[in-house]
Amino acid sequence: MSTVILDPTGERRLAEMSRCARPATLAGLTVGLLDISKARGDVFLDRLEQHLVEIGASVKRFRKPTFTKPAPVDLRHEIASQCQVVIEALAD
Amino acid sequence: MAAVDPSIASDDTLVPTHDLAHTLPAQTLPAQTLPVRTLPAQTLPDGLVVVVKRECATCVMVVPVLARLAATVGVTIFTQDDPTFPDGLASVHDADLGVSWHHQIETVPTLMRVIDAKEVDRTVGWSRAAWQAITGIEDLGDDLVVMRPGCGSLSVDPDREDELRARFGGGVLRARRVELADAEDEIEALFDRGWSDGLPVVPPTEARVLRMLTGTTRAPSDIVAVVPPDLVEVTVEKVAINAVMAGCKPEYLPWVIAALEAACTSEFNIHGVLATTMPMGPVIICNGPGTRAIGMNSGINVLGQGNRANLTIGRAVQLVIRNVGGGRPGEVDRATHGNPGKLSFCFAEDEATSPWTSLSTSLGIAPTTNAVTVFAGEGPRCIVDQLARDPDRLANTFAACLRTMHNPKLVLAFDAILIVGPEHARVFAEAGWDRDRVLSEIHSRLQFPGSELVRGAGGIAEGVPAHLKDATLPKFRPGGLLLVHAGGGAGLFSAMIGGWANGEVGSKPVTREVGS
């Protein structure tokens, strides 16, 4: 007789979500820069902001309370509602 | 084995007939009628009901009593083993032991009185007075001994109990059934599906999971925690499945549940512990008399191999995080090196020979209460001092070793566990140093001028920001050093376990009482 076992996983049903279309240019778009609060991440993002402004993008800066936890839902909503593009930089 | 609706009899010889819910007692059936159960196993016929088996001497002894009952007030006799027993009397063969299982028959003979399908009285074994009281026949069995104990019911036979639990209790399990092909190796099949931590796991069959669930009073559907990183609600049932896979015994399950409850708090932040590039995992310290009851190791080789409870409780927690939470190495788990303790890192404090109050007591738990404390930690490191015979010099060694944790120039950012071995603890105890004294003496030795710690000092780039050069900085934040007494009785050694980013930024140790 074959063995029947019980599924040990969370048995999640994943919601299929497609990515937004990649913009042809960043000029005229609002780009969110998310600082995850890791050391020297701001140095990288400062430089990135300079480049983005030079090519005509406007930039909004955001910051997670701590790099060890996911971004709070309110912060994610704020970024989604204010920006067309987001760049999240992971330190290390 | 597929799920079985417990309301449906599974034996071909059984005829579940709801219309016959108030059928006549069995002995009134025509003689040629095959012994069939005419009711669902959960429903007993009204009147007197007895459960017996031939291999029980007490059951054989009471046959004349049963014959008298059958001839007078009527009785329904369920026989567990031999369908022809008792000889000459009509009986119903409880072939699948469904009646015995559903009515919690632990001993035969069991005599019950049933009114409107509800059991109102019961006695087990032979007690003349009890049988007379239940039947209302004053001189029943007067020629028998006053009392004789019965025998174990087949439904609680250890060789059959798991199968029965799966047959009649499987309906409570909600997890998806996964059928393995005959040609599949069970162990390999679980590796293939990605459900292993790298070591073989025990296949979680219904029978094993139901047996595991006997270790807790909580319902299988109860939610234990929301498990990162996928933030999935984990039920007691799913914990039990993973506990089976880890190799736990049922009595370990409440400890696994408590550890998960603690680990899946925002304070402990298992998401971050999992995701960090540092070599961190949940270190589980168990306290309370229950640690001895379930056979945990707090002595020789306390952090090593060889003790089932220590190893499988920690492993079960990690399997839940992997399988339910979706936390897998190379995905959300980004550890640069990891450490072997991420398979399992769980041990008990030696409270019996400790000169100090226990860790959990120091964290606010009552001394006789079972508790787990989870700590985000790396692997253990040995502290050697075989020469110090006074507490000051031993504290000096502890401080010097603890200073090196992660980097001698990094302070305040990380907690640590100090596991003091019994021979070292004795040095402190003989000098009258209690827990608080030991910790305060170590802390006093771990105060450093900022000038030694700033970045670049001592030719080491790592360190604290330059503006702290004039401050005096402690290695550990207040409460950041956890003291535990454990280890074998021989060896002037202790151990330290470095922690991960502490406090609000990262993780705080979390303690939870162990439930039932």
Interface residues (C-beta under 8 A of the other chain):
Chain A: S2 T3 V4 I5 L6 D7 P8 T9 G10 E11 R12 T66 T68 K69 P70 D92
Chain B: M1 A2 L173 A175 R176 R177 V178 E179 L180 A181 D182 E186 L190 W195 P203 P204 T205 E206 V209 V227 D230 V232 E233 V234 E237 K238 I241 N242 M245 S266 N269 H271 G272 A275 T276 T277 L319 N323 V324 G325 G326 A501 E504 V505 G506 S507
